[in-house]
Amino acid sequence: MLKRSLFVSAILALAGLIGLWMLPKPDALLSLSAQTNYVSYRVMDPNASALQLINARLIQRPSDPFSTEPASETCVSGRLLPQLGNQVSYETIGSDVISISIAGNGQAGSTARIETVDNQILELSELDRLELSAERENCKSEFGALPVWGPGEIGSVRTFGATQSFSKELLSGEIIISAKAIEKLFFVIPGATGLYEAGRVTLPAGSQVRLDEGGWIGSVRLRPDVGGTLLQADLSTESDTVWLWRAGASSDAGAIPIGASAFVRQTRDPGVIGLQIALAMILLITQTVSGLAQTVRS
């Protein structure tokens, strides 16, 4: 009897361990909150990336890089319409000013355009940029959150030396990793529902967070509480992994992946934790009953 109970306990423990380690990697939701000077993304959904402009300053430079003509400045209102694959960049310059630049995707007709309130179409080149400022006396802009809808990066990697540049920095931030709980363990055992927190990562100053596959969804806005020199980025993605490039790290060091591993499920999923407790109770009861039976027999 004792040998049999010990054998059953060992089988249960082994089966439970194998089953837990065979659980798939959880579906994750990564939420980023960061303070930065720079956010850039590639447009996945032109409609979601459209931006209503009210008194934006449009700065257009001559297409000839050797031209001595000065850039023209116009105050425009209307809808900014980036095209699929455009690279949209937001950057703070000075105080209370957001600069918006848009790069094409290399195809004809791929540049962004502005549909003005008086029904004109303004085609933008990669040399043009828009400036939004609510403090400027002439061309005083009205704006709130600016859309982000696609893969891209937050901040740029801080480099040191003669070419160091701190103008596009990520100053601080955090990524919260949430994972979806398993509703049915092994297809029959009731699990948990909803999301659980799988971890948090503090972002070091001067680093860059990059997402190449999938896309960020969210917005950035100017932070007046710090003199209007920073953007508040609130973004999320359902991609499994984002990449962190540390300040001063060499290109050989590579990026650090941030995401939810399969092991998180064993330690954080409420349903899995409940199964582990149940398995431990079964083993404990089996051992107790076996010990009592052996005592009675002796």
C-alpha positions as CSV (number, residue, x, y, z in Angstrom):
1,M,0.0,0.0,0.0
2,L,2.8,2.4,0.9
3,K,4.7,1.7,-2.2
4,R,1.7,2.1,-4.3
5,S,0.7,5.4,-2.8
6,L,4.3,6.7,-3.2
7,F,4.2,5.6,-6.8
8,V,0.9,7.3,-7.4
9,S,2.2,10.5,-5.8
10,A,5.3,10.5,-8.0
11,I,3.2,10.0,-11.1
12,L,0.9,12.8,-10.2
13,A,3.8,15.1,-9.4
14,L,5.6,14.3,-12.7
15,A,2.4,14.6,-14.8
16,G,1.6,18.0,-13.1
17,L,5.1,19.3,-13.7
18,I,5.2,18.2,-17.3
19,G,1.7,19.6,-17.9
20,L,2.6,23.0,-16.4
21,W,5.8,23.3,-18.5
22,M,3.9,22.4,-21.6
23,L,1.5,25.3,-21.2
24,P,1.9,27.7,-24.2
25,K,3.3,31.2,-24.0
26,P,0.5,33.6,-22.8
27,D,-1.1,36.2,-25.0
28,A,0.4,39.5,-23.8
29,L,-0.5,43.2,-23.7
30,L,2.4,45.5,-23.3
31,S,1.5,49.0,-22.0
32,L,4.1,51.8,-22.2
33,S,4.1,55.1,-20.4
34,A,7.1,57.3,-21.1
35,Q,8.4,60.8,-21.0
36,T,10.4,61.6,-24.1
37,N,11.4,64.2,-26.6
38,Y,10.8,62.0,-29.6
39,V,8.4,59.4,-30.9
40,S,8.3,58.0,-34.5
41,Y,6.1,55.4,-36.1
42,R,5.3,53.9,-39.5
43,V,1.6,54.4,-40.5
44,M,-0.4,51.1,-40.6
45,D,-3.8,52.7,-40.7
46,P,-4.0,56.1,-42.5
47,N,-7.5,56.9,-41.2
48,A,-6.5,56.3,-37.6
49,S,-3.3,58.4,-38.1
50,A,-5.2,61.4,-39.5
51,L,-4.8,64.6,-37.5
52,Q,-7.0,67.7,-37.3
53,L,-4.9,70.8,-37.6
54,I,-5.9,74.1,-36.2
55,N,-3.5,76.9,-36.9
56,A,-0.4,74.8,-37.5
57,R,2.7,76.4,-38.9
58,L,3.7,74.7,-42.1
59,I,7.4,75.2,-43.0
60,Q,8.2,74.3,-46.5
61,R,11.8,74.2,-47.8
62,P,12.9,74.3,-51.5
63,S,13.2,70.8,-53.0
64,D,16.7,71.7,-54.3
65,P,19.1,71.2,-51.4
66,F,21.5,73.8,-52.9
67,S,18.9,76.5,-53.3
68,T,19.5,79.7,-51.4
69,E,15.8,80.5,-51.2
70,P,14.5,80.8,-47.6
71,A,11.9,78.4,-46.3
72,S,8.3,79.6,-46.6
73,E,6.0,79.6,-43.6
74,T,2.2,79.3,-43.7
75,C,-0.5,79.0,-41.0
76,V,-2.8,76.2,-42.0
77,S,-5.9,74.5,-40.7
78,G,-7.4,71.3,-42.0
79,R,-6.7,67.5,-41.9
80,L,-3.3,66.1,-42.1
81,L,-3.5,62.8,-44.0
82,P,-0.4,60.6,-44.0
83,Q,-0.3,57.7,-46.4
84,L,0.2,54.0,-45.7
85,G,3.9,53.3,-44.9
86,N,4.8,57.0,-44.1
87,Q,7.1,57.5,-41.2
88,V,5.6,60.1,-38.8
89,S,7.8,61.7,-36.2
90,Y,6.9,63.9,-33.3
91,E,9.6,65.9,-31.6
92,T,9.7,68.7,-29.0
93,I,11.8,71.7,-30.0
94,G,12.3,74.3,-27.4
95,S,9.4,75.0,-25.1
96,D,5.8,74.3,-26.0
97,V,6.5,73.4,-29.6
98,I,5.9,70.0,-31.3
99,S,7.5,69.5,-34.6
100,I,5.9,66.9,-37.0
101,S,7.8,65.5,-39.9
102,I,6.6,62.8,-42.4
103,A,8.8,60.7,-44.6
104,G,7.5,58.9,-47.6
105,N,7.7,55.1,-48.3
106,G,9.7,55.5,-51.5
107,Q,6.7,55.0,-53.8
108,A,5.2,57.6,-56.1
109,G,2.3,59.4,-54.6
110,S,3.2,58.2,-51.1
111,T,3.7,61.7,-49.6
112,A,1.3,63.0,-47.0
113,R,-1.1,65.8,-47.7
114,I,-3.2,68.4,-46.0
115,E,-6.8,69.0,-46.9
116,T,-7.3,72.6,-45.8
117,V,-10.6,74.1,-44.5
118,D,-10.9,76.1,-47.7
119,N,-10.8,72.8,-49.8
120,Q,-7.2,73.1,-51.0
121,I,-4.8,70.1,-51.2
122,L,-1.3,70.7,-50.0
123,E,1.2,68.0,-50.9
124,L,4.0,67.7,-48.4
125,S,7.6,66.7,-49.1
126,E,10.0,65.0,-46.8
127,L,11.7,68.4,-46.3
128,D,8.6,70.0,-45.0
129,R,7.5,70.0,-41.4
130,L,4.7,71.2,-39.2
131,E,4.9,73.0,-35.9
132,L,2.2,73.1,-33.2
133,S,2.4,75.7,-30.4
134,A,-0.3,77.0,-28.2
135,E,2.0,79.8,-26.9
136,R,3.0,81.4,-30.1
137,E,1.3,84.8,-30.7
138,N,0.9,84.3,-34.5
139,C,-0.4,81.0,-35.7
140,K,-1.5,79.9,-32.2
141,S,-2.3,76.2,-32.4
142,E,-5.1,74.2,-30.8
143,F,-4.2,70.6,-30.3
144,G,-4.5,67.7,-27.8
145,A,-3.4,64.1,-28.1
146,L,-1.5,63.1,-31.3
147,P,-2.2,59.7,-32.7
148,V,0.3,56.8,-32.9
149,W,-0.8,53.7,-34.9
150,G,2.0,51.5,-36.1
151,P,5.4,50.1,-35.4
152,G,8.1,52.5,-34.4
153,E,10.4,53.8,-31.7
154,I,10.3,55.9,-28.6
155,G,13.5,57.9,-28.0
156,S,16.9,57.4,-29.6
157,V,19.9,55.6,-28.2
158,R,22.1,58.1,-26.3
159,T,25.6,58.1,-27.7
160,F,28.7,59.5,-26.2
161,G,31.8,61.2,-27.6
162,A,32.3,63.9,-30.2
163,T,29.0,63.2,-31.9
164,Q,26.8,62.8,-28.8
165,S,23.3,64.0,-29.1
166,F,20.6,64.3,-26.4
167,S,17.9,66.0,-28.5
168,K,15.7,62.9,-29.0
169,E,15.9,61.3,-25.6
170,L,13.6,59.1,-23.6
171,L,13.9,60.6,-20.2
172,S,12.0,58.0,-18.1
173,G,9.2,55.5,-18.4
174,E,7.8,52.1,-17.6
175,I,6.4,49.1,-19.5
176,I,3.7,47.0,-17.8
177,I,3.3,43.5,-19.1
178,S,-0.1,42.0,-18.8
179,A,-1.0,38.5,-19.9
180,K,-4.3,36.7,-20.6
181,A,-5.3,34.1,-18.1
182,I,-6.1,30.5,-19.3
183,E,-9.9,30.0,-19.1
184,K,-9.7,26.2,-19.5
185,L,-6.6,24.3,-18.2
186,F,-6.0,21.2,-20.4
187,F,-9.3,22.0,-22.1
188,V,-11.4,20.7,-19.1
189,I,-10.3,22.2,-15.8
190,P,-11.8,25.7,-15.2
191,G,-9.1,28.4,-15.0
192,A,-9.3,32.2,-14.6
193,T,-10.6,35.0,-16.8
194,G,-9.2,38.4,-17.7
195,L,-5.7,39.8,-17.5
196,Y,-3.1,39.5,-14.8
197,E,0.1,41.5,-14.4
198,A,3.1,39.6,-15.6
199,G,5.8,42.1,-14.8
200,R,7.1,45.7,-15.0
201,V,10.2,47.1,-16.6
202,T,11.6,50.5,-15.8
203,L,13.1,52.2,-18.8
204,P,16.5,53.8,-18.2
205,A,17.1,57.4,-19.4
206,G,18.8,57.7,-22.8
207,S,17.5,54.3,-24.0
208,Q,15.3,53.5,-27.0
209,V,12.2,51.3,-27.1
210,R,11.6,49.8,-30.5
211,L,8.8,47.7,-32.0
212,D,9.4,46.4,-35.5
213,E,6.5,43.9,-35.9
214,G,2.8,44.5,-35.0
215,G,2.2,48.1,-33.9
216,W,1.8,50.6,-31.2
217,I,-1.7,52.0,-30.6
218,G,-2.1,55.1,-28.5
219,S,-1.2,58.8,-28.4
220,V,1.4,61.4,-27.4
221,R,0.7,64.8,-25.9
222,L,2.7,67.7,-24.7
223,R,3.4,68.0,-21.0
224,P,2.9,71.6,-19.8
225,D,3.9,70.6,-16.3
226,V,7.5,70.4,-17.3
227,G,7.7,73.5,-19.4
228,G,6.3,71.9,-22.5
229,T,9.6,70.4,-23.3
230,L,8.5,66.7,-23.1
231,L,6.0,64.4,-24.7
232,Q,3.9,62.0,-22.7
233,A,3.6,58.8,-24.6
234,D,0.9,56.4,-23.6
235,L,1.0,53.4,-26.0
236,S,0.1,49.7,-26.0
237,T,0.7,46.7,-28.2
238,E,-0.4,43.1,-28.4
239,S,3.0,42.1,-29.9
240,D,4.8,39.4,-27.9
241,T,8.0,41.4,-27.6
242,V,9.4,44.9,-27.8
243,W,13.1,45.7,-27.8
244,L,15.1,47.9,-25.5
245,W,18.4,49.5,-26.7
246,R,20.4,50.8,-23.7
247,A,22.2,54.1,-23.7
248,G,25.9,53.8,-24.6
249,A,25.6,50.1,-25.5
250,S,27.6,49.1,-28.5
251,S,25.9,47.7,-31.6
252,D,27.4,44.3,-30.8
253,A,25.6,44.2,-27.4
254,G,22.3,43.9,-29.2
255,A,18.8,44.7,-27.9
256,I,17.1,43.4,-24.7
257,P,13.7,41.7,-25.4
258,I,10.8,42.7,-23.2
259,G,7.7,40.5,-23.1
260,A,6.0,37.7,-21.3
261,S,7.7,34.3,-21.2
262,A,5.9,30.9,-20.8
263,F,7.4,30.7,-17.2
264,V,5.3,33.7,-16.2
265,R,2.2,31.5,-16.5
266,Q,3.5,29.1,-13.8
267,T,4.0,31.9,-11.3
268,R,1.4,34.6,-12.1
269,D,-1.6,33.0,-13.8
270,P,-4.3,32.7,-11.1
271,G,-5.7,29.5,-12.7
272,V,-2.3,27.9,-12.9
273,I,-1.5,28.8,-9.4
274,G,-4.8,27.3,-8.3
275,L,-3.9,24.1,-10.1
276,Q,-0.5,23.9,-8.4
277,I,-2.2,24.3,-5.0
278,A,-4.7,21.6,-5.8
279,L,-1.8,19.3,-7.0
280,A,0.1,20.0,-3.8
281,M,-3.0,19.3,-1.7
282,I,-3.5,16.0,-3.5
283,L,0.1,15.0,-2.9
284,L,-0.1,16.0,0.8
285,I,-3.3,14.1,1.4
286,T,-1.9,11.1,-0.4
287,Q,1.2,11.1,1.8
288,T,-0.9,11.7,4.9
289,V,-3.3,8.8,4.2
290,S,-0.4,6.6,3.3
291,G,1.4,7.4,6.6
292,L,-1.7,6.8,8.6
293,A,-2.4,3.4,6.9
294,Q,1.2,2.4,7.6
295,T,0.8,3.4,11.3
296,V,-2.4,1.4,11.6
297,R,-0.9,-1.7,10.1
298,S,2.1,-1.6,12.3
